[in-house]
Amino acid sequence: MFLEHVISVLSQSPIVKDDPEKGDSSSHRVDSHIEDNILQAAIFALTAFFRGGGKIGKKAVEQSYASVLAALTLQLGSCHGLATSGEQEPLRALLIAFQAFCECVGDLEMGKILARDGEQNENEKWINLIGDLAGCISIKRPKEDFNLEPAISLP
């Protein structure tokens, strides 16, 4: 349940920063700062869970592999956007969590890809990183079901 909750926090709140040139109000900046802190706490919690969850934690991660991977990948995109504007720390924290995920599920090749190209900020290299991750996953887990239908189906 803990893993599901933390993944839902990540999935509901992509990291975005206010544009000071657009005249954001101070209350909006406070809300944004609080959301950023919640997201960073969720990323740190995931890292700790991946590293210290033991056999039960590893089983939970394996059972939720697709949703965990999707949440990490979406956050990776948001963090790369921040890194291009000079904010490196969210990307570094997420890469540490992603590496811990790779170690937890035993995917050393994906970990190598992230270590090699994770902090690349150029668009072309960023797109190649996602492609390399997808290729790695398709080889390592060819039968994995990545059907991520929403919990609430709309008519």
C-alpha positions as CSV (number, residue, x, y, z in Angstrom):
1,M,0.0,0.0,0.0
2,F,2.9,2.3,0.8
3,L,4.4,1.9,-2.7
4,E,1.0,2.4,-4.4
5,H,0.5,5.6,-2.4
6,V,3.9,7.1,-3.2
7,I,3.5,6.2,-6.9
8,S,0.1,7.9,-6.9
9,V,1.7,11.1,-5.5
10,L,4.3,11.0,-8.2
11,S,1.8,10.3,-10.9
12,Q,-0.6,13.1,-9.9
13,S,2.0,15.8,-9.6
14,P,4.5,16.4,-12.4
15,I,7.3,18.8,-11.4
16,V,6.8,22.2,-13.0
17,K,8.2,25.5,-12.1
18,D,6.5,28.9,-12.2
19,D,7.7,31.4,-14.7
20,P,8.5,34.6,-12.8
21,E,8.0,36.6,-15.9
22,K,4.3,35.6,-16.0
23,G,3.6,37.4,-12.7
24,D,2.7,34.4,-10.6
25,S,1.1,35.3,-7.3
26,S,2.9,34.6,-4.0
27,S,0.2,32.2,-2.8
28,H,0.6,30.2,-6.0
29,R,4.4,30.1,-5.5
30,V,3.9,28.9,-1.9
31,D,1.5,26.1,-3.1
32,S,4.1,25.2,-5.8
33,H,6.9,25.1,-3.2
34,I,4.8,22.8,-1.0
35,E,4.1,20.5,-4.0
36,D,7.8,20.4,-4.9
37,N,8.6,19.4,-1.3
38,I,6.0,16.6,-1.4
39,L,7.4,15.3,-4.7
40,Q,10.9,15.4,-3.4
41,A,9.8,13.6,-0.2
42,A,8.1,11.0,-2.4
43,I,11.2,10.5,-4.5
44,F,13.4,10.0,-1.3
45,A,10.8,7.6,0.1
46,L,10.9,5.5,-3.1
47,T,14.7,5.4,-3.0
48,A,14.6,4.2,0.6
49,F,11.9,1.7,-0.2
50,F,13.8,0.3,-3.2
51,R,17.0,0.0,-1.2
52,G,15.6,-1.3,2.1
53,G,12.4,-3.0,1.4
54,G,13.8,-6.5,1.6
55,K,12.1,-9.4,0.0
56,I,8.6,-8.1,0.6
57,G,9.5,-4.7,-0.8
58,K,11.1,-6.3,-3.9
59,K,8.0,-8.4,-4.5
60,A,5.8,-5.3,-4.2
61,V,8.0,-3.5,-6.7
62,E,8.0,-6.5,-9.1
63,Q,4.2,-6.7,-8.9
64,S,3.9,-3.0,-9.6
65,Y,6.7,-2.8,-12.1
66,A,4.8,-1.1,-14.9
67,S,3.2,1.6,-12.8
68,V,6.5,2.3,-10.9
69,L,8.4,2.5,-14.2
70,A,5.8,4.8,-15.8
71,A,5.9,7.2,-12.8
72,L,9.7,7.3,-12.7
73,T,9.9,7.9,-16.5
74,L,7.3,10.7,-16.4
75,Q,9.1,12.3,-13.5
76,L,12.4,11.9,-15.5
77,G,10.9,14.0,-18.3
78,S,9.8,16.7,-15.9
79,C,13.2,16.7,-14.1
80,H,15.0,17.0,-17.4
81,G,12.9,20.0,-18.2
82,L,14.0,21.6,-14.9
83,A,17.6,20.7,-15.6
84,T,17.6,22.5,-18.9
85,S,16.6,25.6,-16.9
86,G,19.5,25.2,-14.5
87,E,17.8,23.2,-11.7
88,Q,19.9,20.0,-11.5
89,E,19.0,18.7,-8.0
90,P,15.5,17.2,-8.8
91,L,17.1,15.3,-11.7
92,R,19.9,14.0,-9.6
93,A,17.5,12.8,-6.8
94,L,15.3,11.1,-9.4
95,L,18.3,9.4,-11.0
96,I,19.3,8.0,-7.7
97,A,15.8,6.7,-7.1
98,F,15.7,5.2,-10.7
99,Q,19.1,3.5,-10.1
100,A,17.8,2.1,-6.8
101,F,14.8,0.8,-8.7
102,C,17.0,-0.9,-11.3
103,E,19.0,-2.5,-8.5
104,C,15.9,-3.6,-6.8
105,V,14.4,-5.4,-9.9
106,G,17.8,-6.6,-11.0
107,D,17.9,-4.6,-14.2
108,L,21.6,-3.8,-14.4
109,E,21.5,-2.9,-18.1
110,M,18.9,-0.2,-17.5
111,G,21.0,1.1,-14.6
112,K,24.0,1.4,-16.9
113,I,22.0,3.3,-19.5
114,L,20.8,5.8,-16.8
115,A,24.3,6.1,-15.4
116,R,25.7,6.8,-18.9
117,D,23.0,9.2,-20.3
118,G,20.8,10.1,-17.4
119,E,21.9,13.7,-17.0
120,Q,22.0,14.6,-20.7
121,N,20.1,17.8,-21.3
122,E,20.2,18.0,-25.1
123,N,16.8,17.1,-26.6
124,E,18.1,14.5,-29.1
125,K,20.2,12.7,-26.4
126,W,17.2,12.8,-24.0
127,I,15.0,11.2,-26.7
128,N,17.6,8.6,-27.3
129,L,17.8,7.9,-23.6
130,I,14.0,7.1,-23.5
131,G,14.4,4.9,-26.6
132,D,17.3,3.0,-25.0
133,L,15.3,2.5,-21.8
134,A,12.4,1.2,-23.8
135,G,14.6,-1.2,-25.8
136,C,16.2,-2.5,-22.6
137,I,12.8,-3.1,-21.0
138,S,11.5,-4.9,-24.1
139,I,14.4,-7.2,-24.1
140,K,14.5,-7.8,-20.3
141,R,10.7,-8.1,-19.8
142,P,9.1,-9.1,-23.2
143,K,6.0,-10.4,-21.6
144,E,5.4,-7.5,-19.1
145,D,1.9,-6.1,-19.3
146,F,2.2,-2.3,-19.5
147,N,-1.5,-1.7,-19.8
148,L,-1.8,1.3,-17.5
149,E,-5.6,1.9,-17.7
150,P,-6.8,4.6,-15.4
151,A,-8.5,3.4,-12.1
152,I,-11.7,5.2,-13.1
153,S,-13.1,4.4,-16.5
154,L,-15.0,7.1,-18.3
155,P,-18.1,6.3,-20.3
